Amino acid sequence: MPPLKRIPSRDPDIFRYVSWRAYIRDFLSAVPARTQRRLASAVGCCAAQMSNILNQSQPEDPNAPVTRYAKGLALALDLDPEEERYFRALVQYRQSKKGTLEHDEAWLSIRSTQRFQEALRLHRLGFDYIRNPVAVAIREMARSPHFRNDPRWIRDRLIPKPTLSTVQEALGLLTRLGLLTHGAFGDAEPVQVGVVIDDANDDLATELQAEQDEALKESHRRNIHLALKALDQMSGQERYVNGATALVPIEAREELFRLFKDWQMRWATRAERQDTEDLARTRVYRLNLQFIPLSQVVEPAGDGGEE
């Protein structure tokens, strides 16, 4: 019999479990059509044996039926390879005797996998933040002492004006990331926390690098789109748009990059200086910097260039 069909929007996250039985019970209860009988059929055992496996409350036994059926259960639950390794570690941990090497190794595997998956989840939330200009603007707006933790109040002060649901989603994302804290009286304030890839974890960095690159590209696209809207919707007194074109020696390119970064740091330092008088009236601004090539490299003939 084929495995039980996965429904990601309903299925529990196996990496949040330390009990394989609890995971299976929640997996089955997530969809009414899933039953112990159907699971038993997919595994290849009788319903009575499956009931005994799932409801056993006695001390674990390395020779218990679940050990023999662990791989079959993983297949029936339609687990991917990483989920299957984790599931089998859960079984090994529960079935092995405490104090044994097998028991300890299983626990180490469980904890390391949980830490990796939690880091993955947080970093992906971080990418959602990078992609979300509304969340970025709200976090900055929350630095004002006059900020109100009211989605409608926030919506009416953002440009362009987003939908109420967009603001609510952005507030939820900021809260989940710990970038916005809520006080006892419903007030909110931003938390100075970085959203970065942990380069110390090579596996995590490798898995997330492509996703991070795409998130940054999407963020730049959205911010350029906002700049285009500002040209039509805001007066020259409210915005600053300027540009220059120059013939640049290739050897000077990295130096120019550093100059931009240094200038941006000075700009941000002044913008974030919180003098009491400065904070009386505030506004969220977005700074976009683009330094892009408009031609191919021009070099002397005979040195790799064309005649």
N, C-alpha and C positions, 0 to 999 in steps of 0.2 A: 504494500500500500504506500502511496506517495506521502511525503512529510506533510505535517500540518502547515497550512498556508500562513505566512507571516503577514502581519498588518502593522507596519512601523508606527502609525499614529496611535495605535492601541497597545502594542506589545510593551512589556516592562523591559528596562535596561538591565541585562544580566550582570553587568559590571558593578551594579549597586547592591548586589546580593552576596552574602556569605553563606547562604543555605541553598543548596541546589533544589531541595524539596519546596521551599518557599517560592523560588523562581518558577518552578513548574506549575505550582498551584495558581500563582498569579497569571502565568501565561495561559493556562486553560480557562480561567475565569474571565479573561479579557474579552473573549469571544464566546457567546453561548453555544455555538455549534461545536466547540472543542470539548471533548469529554475524555475521561480516563479510558473508556472503551476504544475510542478512535485512536488515542495515543498508543494503547496496548497493541492494536492491530498494526499500526505503523512501525512499532518496535519489533513485533514478531513474538509476542507473548500473550498469555491469556489475561482477561480483565481482572481475575482474582489475584494473579501474581502482580499485576501493575498496582492494584489497590494496596497490596502488602508492601510494595516498594515505596510508594508515596506516603503511606501512613505509619510506617514503622517508627516507634518511639523508644525502642530498646537500645542499649549500647551498641555502637557500630561494630560491624564484623567485616574484616577484609575479604571474606569469602561470600558476602551477601550477594543476592541476585543483581543488585544495582551495579556492582562492580563489573559483572559480566555484560550487562546491558548498557553500560555508559556510552559506548560508541553508537549503539543503536538509538539511544535516547537523543544524543546530539544530532543524529541524522533526522530523526523524526521531528525534532524541534526546529529543523532547518537552520542550524547555527552555522555561521561562517567559520573559517579556520581559527581566527583569534578567539571567537566566542566559545568554540569547541574546546580549545586548550584551557580556557578559563573554567568551563563547566567540568571538565575532567579533573582539574585541580580541586574544585569544590568537592567532588565526589571522593577524591583521594584523601582530602583533609578530614572529611567526616567519617570515612570508613577505616582509616588507619588509626592505630593506637597512639595516644598522646605520649610524647617523649621519644618517639621513634624518628629516625632520619627521614622516612617517607612523610610522616606527619609534618615535620618542620619544613621540609622542602616545599610541600604543598602550600603551607601558609605563606612562605616567602614569595612564591609565585602569585598567590592571590593578592597580596599587598602591593607588589611591584606592578602588577597589571592594573589594579585600581588607581594607583598614583598616576600611571601613564594615561589612563583613560580620562581621569579628572583633569589632568593638564591639557589633554587634547580638547576636552569640552570647553574649558576656560579660554583657551587660545582661539577656538572657533567662535566663541562669543565675542572675543576681542576683534576678530575679523568682521563680525557683524557690526561692531561699533565703528570700525574704520569706514565701513561702507555706508554708514547712516549719518548723513549731515545733520539731520534733525536732532539726533542724540548728542552729537558733538556740540551743536549750538545750545542745547538745553543745559549741558554740563557747564558751559561757560556762563550762561545766563544765571545759573544757580549761585555763582560767586557774588552776585549783587545782594546787598542786605535787604533790598526791596523785593526780592524774588518771592513768588507765591507758588507753592506746590499744588497748583490747580491746573489740570490739563486745559481747561477752556481759557484761563488767563494766559497760559503759555502759548496756546495756539494763536490767540489774537495778537501776539507780539512777535511772531516769527515771520520772516520774509524769505520766500513766498509763503503764504499762509497754508499750512498743511491741514489734513483732516484730523478730527479729534482722535480717531483710532490710531493714526500714525504717531501722534504725540503720546498716547497711552502706551503703545508698543515701545517707543523710545525710552520712556520712563521705566518701564519694566526691565528693559535691557540694561539700563544704567544701574538699577537696583541689583540685578542678578550679578553684574560684574563687580559690585561693590564700589562703583564710581560715584554713587549718590546715596547718602545715608539719610534716614528719616528720624526726626526727633520725636519726643513724647507728645508734642502738640501738633504733629503733622507737618512741621517745617522740614525742609530738606537742605542739604549742603553737599557740595562736591568733595570727593576724597582724592587726594593727589596720589594716584596709583598709575604706574606705567602698564601699557598693554604691549608686551613684547614676546618674541619666541625665546625660549630658554635654550641657548646654544650649548649648554652643558649636557643636554640630553640629545645625543646625535640622532637617535631614532625618531624622536619627536620633531626635531628641526628638519630632518629629511622629509618626513611625511607632510609637514605643514608648509614647506618653503614655496611650493607652487601655488598653494592656496593663498598664502600671504601675498605673493606677487600679484595674483589676480585681484585680491581685495584692494590693494593699493592702486592698481590701475582703475578699478571701478570707482574708487573714491575720487581720484583725479578727474575722471570723466564727469562725475556728478558735480564737482566743484566748478569745473569749467562751464557746465550747463547753468549753474547758478550765476556765474559771472556774466554769461550772455544775457540772462534775464535782467540782471541789474542794469545793463546798458539801456534797456528800454523802459524800465520801471522806476529808476532812480535818477535824480538830478545830479549834475556835476558836483554840487556842493556836498552830496552825501557819499560819493565814491571817489576813488582815485585810480585811474587807468592810464598807464603810460607804457612806453616801450622804446627800444632802440635796436638798431641792426648794425653789426660791425664785422669786419674781416678779422678773424681771430687766429693767431698762431696755434697750431695743434698742441705745442708744448705748453701753452699757457692755460689750456682748458681746465686742468685739475686745480690750478691756482685760482681761477675764476670760481670754480665750484666752492672752494673754501671761503672765498670772499662772500659769496651769497649766504653760506651757512653762518658765517660770523655776523653778517648784517642782520640776518633773520633772528639770531639770538639776541642782539641788541634791541631789535624791534620788540620782540616778545618780552624782554626784561622791562622795557618802559611801559608796554601795554598792561603788564601784570602788576605794576607798582600800585599798591592799594592805599593811596593817601585818602584821608577822610573826605577831603574836598572833591577829589576825583570821583569818588563813588556816589556822589549825590545824584548824578545823572549819567547813566551808562548805556552802552549799546554793544551788541556782539558783532564783531567784524571778522571776515575771513580774508586771509592773505594768501594769494596764489602766486607762485613763482614758476615761470616757464622759461627755460633756456634751451632752445631747440635748434638743430642745424637746418639751414635752408639750402645747402649745397653739398655736393660731394667734395672730398679732399682735393684741393688744387695743388699740384706739385710739379717740379721741373720735369720736362720730357726726358725719358731715359732712366728715371728713378722709380718706375712702376706706374707712371701716369701715361696718358694717351697722347699721341702726337696731335 
